[in-house]
């Protein structure tokens, strides 16, 4: 079977209703690739050419039918969207259930989007859980492609929404020292290009890649440049006594991002998240989007969604 034929084999997408998943569904559908989406609710609407299968990653037997006949599956789920307590256990159980069912159904490849961060960096609970999921998938009897990304800039993404609301609602911010932590953001459209590219190019099977944008910025840089795009005044005052955990509480008060998502993210901002290799660029040399352009596209997408809602 050629690489093109393999890419045309039916693909399963978990997390298909999420920030990344819904974009990936449309990108693969546009390529004419047969898609099956795993959902927990039967009332979710997808493009007409997309097959929908009901199942729950926390119930192993419910995954057998959705995975039947699948050669490649995307694993795009994590448990932070629910109650924060015990999300690591839910992440672990979901990944173990998925591996067991995928092995039973003879899945050949899994493509997983996780987070940047090294084991020796005293990782936050969020980043440590994403790494543990990667390890569980990599132990499966299939080839796992593991893409590691930091902050993803795109409409509806938790990190983007937190930055946006902080900039728009707090012209003067007293912040902990994590604002100086370096981060290699990536635009959401570039993430999707990598996810699609990995499916199409079998050379990526079984490998781990860091994916990031063309610039290395601190969180302070990102907030200040976001403010420039929106033509807003902002002043950031770092103080040594304000911890990430304490700052997560005022972020919860200022932004609409759920505490179960915002708090683990904020507590992980002390971890430097940058790409340590560019190996993916040798296989998939996609054009990368700069920070300001990524922000502008995200704001335009949100404005378009608002206009569609009002129409």
N, C-alpha and C positions, 0 to 999 in steps of 0.2 A: 504494500500500500504506500503510495506517495505521501509526501508531507501535506500536499493539498487535500488529498483524499482523507487523511487522518483528521485534518482540521474540519472537514465536512461531516465527520461522524458525530452522532448526537452527544451534546455536552450538557452536563448538569450544573446549574448554578445554585449554590446555597447562599442565603442572604440576599436573594434577588430583589427584595423590596427596600434594601438599605441604600445608603449614600453612594457606595461604589456599585453595588449589585444592579440597581435599576439602570445605571448608565451602561454597564457592561451588557445587559440584556439588549439594549437598543443597538449598541455597537456590533455585537455578534449577529443580531438579526439583519442589520444592514449589509453584512458580509455574506448573507445567505446560509449561515451555519445553523443547523437544527439545534434548538435549545429546549431543554426541559428545566423548569424552575421549581425548586422545592419550597413550599410554603406551608405555614401552619394553618392558615385560614383559606377556605375554598372560595371566598368572595373577592380575592385579589384580582385585579384586571391587568392583563398584559396584552401586548400586540397580538393580533389574531393568529399569527403563524407560530406563536410560542406555546409549547405544551406545558401544562401545569400539573404538578403532582403534590399531593398533600402528605405531610410527614412532620415529625418533630425530632430534632436531634437528641433530645433527652429521652426518647423512646426508641430503642434500637430496632425493634421489629418493624416500626413504621417506616424505616429507611430502605428496606429491602426492595419493595416495588419501585420506588423512585430511582434507585440505582441500577435496576435491571436494564441491560443493554447499553449502559454508559461506558464509554472508553475514557473520557477525561471529565473530571469534576473540579469546579472552582469552590474553594472553601473560603468564604468571606464573612463568617459570622463570629461574633464575640458576645459575651453575656453582660456587658456593662449597661445595656439598655434597660435591664430590669432592676430589681433591688440590688443595691451594692453589696450587701452582706452575702458572702458565699459565691461571688461571681467567679472566683478562681476555680472552685469546685465544679460549677456549672460548665465553665469552659473546658475543663478536663474531661468531664463525663461526656459532653457533646462530641469532643474530638475522638475519644475512645470508641463511642458508639458508631461514629462515622467510619472510622478505620475498620472496625469489625464487619460492618455491613458492606463496605466497599470491597473488602477482601473476599467476602462470600460471593459477591456479584462479579468479580473479576475485573474491577476497574484497573486500568493501566497507568493513568497519570492523575495527579492532583496538583492544582496550582493554588497556592496559599499566599494571601497578602497579610503580612504581619508588620511588626514595628522594628525600627532600628534601636540599637542599644546592646551593650556587651554584658556578659554574665558577671564580669568583675567590677561593674560600675555601681554596685548597690542599687539595682534596678527597682523602680517603683513596682507596686503590686500589678498595675496595669501592664507595664512592659514585660515583667517577669511572666505573667500569665500568657501573653502573646508568644513569648519564646517557648514556654512549656508546650503550648499547642503545636508549634512547629516541630518540636522534638517528637511528640506523639505521632504526628502525621509522617514524619521521616522514618519512623520504625515500621510503617505499613508495608505490605507486600506490593507496592506500586512505586512509581517514581514521583517524587515530590519536588516541584519547583517552588522555592520559597523566596518571595519578593519582600524586601524589608524597606519600609518607607517611614519617614518622620511625619511632620505636619503636612497634611494634604489641604491645599487651598481650593475650595470649590463651594458653590451655593449649597447650603444644607449640611455641610460638614461641621462636626462639633468644634474643632479647633478654629476654623474660619469664623464660625458664629460667635465664639468667645472673644476673639480679637475684635471683630466688628462691633459688638455691643460695648466692650470696654472703651474703644476709641470714640464711639458715638455718644456714650453716656457719662464718661468720666474725663473731662478735659484736663484735670489734674489727678494723677495717680500716684499713690504711695505704694511702692511695690517691694517685694523681697528681692534678694540678690539674683534670683533665677532669671531676671530680665536680661542678664548678661550671658546666659547660657547660649552656646551656639547651636543652631539648628539648620539642617538642610531641607528646606521645604520642597514640595513638588506640587505642580498644578494637577488637578484631578484629571484633566484630559490627557495628561502625559501618563498618569497611572493606568488609565484605560488602554492607552496605546501599548504600554508594556504588557498588560494582561492579555490583550488580543495577540500581540506579537509572540508571546511565549507559547500560546496554543498553536500558532502557525509554524513555529520553528522548533522542531524536535530536539535541536541541540541544547535547548534550555532544560530538558527533562532531567530531573534528579539533581539540579544545582541550586545554590543559594546566591542571590544577587541583591546588592544594595541599589536602591533607585532613589534619585534625588534630582532637584532642579539645578540650574546653572550657577546659583549663588549660595554662599554660606552666610547666614544672617543670625544675629541675636534676636531674642524675642522683642527686645526694645527696638531694634532696627525695624522689625516687621510692623510693630504698632505705629512707629513714627512714619514709615513709608505708606502704611495704610491710611493714616491721617492725611498725608499729602495727596493721595489719590482722591480722597473725599473732600479735600480742601477744608479740613477742620484743624483747629488749634488743639495741641496736646502737650502736656508737660509731665514727664515721668521722673519721680523722685525715689530712687532705691534706698532702702534702709536696712541695716543688718539684722534687726530684731524681728522682723516680720517673716515668719516661716511660710513655706508653700502650703502647709496644712491650714494655717490661719488665713492665708490669702484665698484659699479655696472657698471659704465661707462668704467673703464679700463678692467673689465672682458669682457664687450661687445667687446672691441677692440682686446683683446687677444684670445678669444675663438670663435668658430664658432656657439655657441648656440645663437639662435635668441633672440634679446633684449626683446621681448614680453614674453619670458620664463625666461631668465637669470636675468633680473632686479627684478621681483617679488621674485624670489628665493633668490637672494642676500639680498634683503631688509628684508627677513624673517629670516636671519641667526642670528639675535639677540635673537630670541626665542629659549629657551632651549627645545629640543624635545627628551624626554626620556619616556620609558614605566613606567607607574605607577602601573601596575598590570600584573600578569602573568597567568591570568585565562585561556587564550587560551591554555596554555601549559598542563593544566589538561585534555583537550579534545583532542588536537592535539599535542602530544609531538614529533614533527619532529626534526631530527638532525639539529642544526643551524650551519651556515657557518661562520668561522672567517674572519676578514677583509682582511688579505693578500690573503687567498684562494679565496675570492670573487673577488678581484682585478685581480688575475692571471686568473681566469676563464673568466672574462670580456675581458681582453686583448687577451686571446686565441681565444675567439669568434670573436672579431673584426679582428684579424689576419686571421682567417678562412674565414670570409666574404670577406676580401680583396683578398685572394687567389682565391676564387670562382669567383670574379668579373674579375680577370685577366685571368682566364682559358678560 
